[in-house]
Amino acid sequence: MDTDQQGNVEAAFSLPNELIAIVFDELDIVSLLRCKQVCQLFRSVITTNAQLLYKVELFFGRFENGRHCNLDTAGRLRACRQYQQAWNNLAFPDSQIINMQGGLSWELSGGVLCQAMRSRLGLVFVQLPCKIKDIPEREWTINDFGFAIRDFTIDTSQDLIVALEIVGAVPNRTCNVHLRTLMTGEHHSMATMSFVTHLLSDMHEELNFLIQVCGSRIAILCQEHGDDSNSQLVVWDWKSGQRKLFIRDTDLQSFSFVTEDLLLVGVVAAESDEMPRLDILSIDSFREEMEEYKDVSYICGLEYPKMKADVLDMLIRSDPTPGWSPHQTVQTPFFSARSDRIFTITMRVSPAGNSNEECTVLIVALSTIMAQVELSRNTQKRIVPWEQWGPNGSYMLLRSPSDSWVCYVYGMKFIQLLPWKKGNTARVYDFNKYAARRDVRNEQTTEPKLLWTRLGMPQPLNSRCSAFVEEVITYLPGRVATVEVMSSDSPYDWEAAMIGEDNIVLVSSGARKYGYIAM
């Protein structure tokens, strides 16, 4: 060590601990943890400073700091540690039953369960509680929107309800997309018009809708029922009312926002030998006019493994959307980080020579998708074979999630009720790779209390699946555990489990009720 270096080291050691901590707070987590190993002084500074410890806990838990919380840093650190311990122990001390409304449509988003009334004119809301975060249960009702609600979604971060109204009859039907506030049902002040209109033209009477909000954009997929059904995907800037994208094609199956500009679209070509694909589109590259999908210049298409089955349907789910954060009225100390999350692609197929339908769930990390987007910067319509993206960066299961109660993914977690356990047990997958390293049961630990098992090796798809030509092996770091849920207090078992950031929601349509367990 030369004289200058020795002087710098001595100067660092002569600084007050408070100044060293301020310098350390500017470091990334990897550098901070390395400093912890340098000497006893640095270790002591880090392990006795609440801000640095909180920064480390946020990183490993994949959280972001809440902006509207009155807790000091020490209080946030305690809450963060308690929260992670609750997930490690799958401890949900609070439980409650919520009666099911008769309006058919519903939504679970941002910690709020929302249901349409039987009249279809109003909505009933329940904010689900979390004692660790000091979020109380709260109920409110908007009785009359002035029209029959065909379907809706909510964005709690923007105090926004997007409610669909169908007007007229075939072939002159239109869909009015109303923009209201979540708390009062009034016209949203950030929208220049109270609703936007989309002509459904010659689409059939029976339609399904998939609605998502991401920042200033609303995307709606309208799908006809039946064989050779037509689909329309439309994106608007809801604040200005300007249409940004309009695609019409029979091949469109589902979509989800990747970023406010990028869409992940499920494509199944009905009349070709092409494999099902997950295409990534840039909304900003489109014009307002309608396009057929064959004319669309997508960024890249991620192929499925080669199949020997007919695809019946595909559904992409991911929650929350990329720009979501808690509304300022919910003073949470921290929330799920937006830097990574998972997408679940549920695909129902009819294998050749097999009368039974099969269903697979492909779980893909956001980082996997963005890596392929980055590799496609200088090309268009880049087709990525399964072998180049899927085996390392996704996880495939032979599962049959509910096709009605579809909020089974949140952040990095995926849940499914185990029907052979009388609806009282669910399996939870957590693809936070840092939690998988810290808080799982493996051969090296002596802590039997840990309920999680590490997903540490490439896994072959269940051999009972006959949909693919070759064996499918996938790997995505994570952990898995089973959790006991609240018992159903009726003759009807729970039929589905859904997951939020702080809770698990159970469903029994037979008993006309929801149940939740919360931290």
Beta strands, then each sheet from edge to edge (+ up, - down):
strand 1: 63-65
strand 2: 94-99
strand 3: 106-109
strand 4: 112-116
strand 5: 123-127
strand 6: 138-142
strand 7: 151-155
strand 8: 160-167
strand 9: 173-181
strand 10: 195-201
strand 11: 207-214
strand 12: 217-224
strand 13: 231-237
strand 14: 243-249
strand 15: 252-257
strand 16: 262-267
strand 17: 277-282
strand 18: 291-292
strand 19: 300-303
strand 20: 309-317
strand 21: 334-336
strand 22: 342-351
strand 23: 358-365
strand 24: 382-384
strand 25: 394-398
strand 26: 409-410
strand 27: 413-417
strand 28: 425-430
strand 29: 453-455
strand 30: 459-460
strand 31: 473-474
strand 32: 478-484
strand 33: 496-499
strand 34: 503-508
strand 35: 513-518
sheet 1: 1+ 21-
sheet 2: 2+ 35- 34+ 33-
sheet 3: 3+ 4- 5+ 6-
sheet 4: 7+ 8- 9+ 10-
sheet 5: 11+ 12- 13+ 14- 18-
sheet 6: 15+ 16- 17+ 19- 24-
sheet 7: 20+ 22- 23+ 25-
sheet 8: 26+ 27- 28+ 32- 29+
sheet 9: 30+ 31-
end
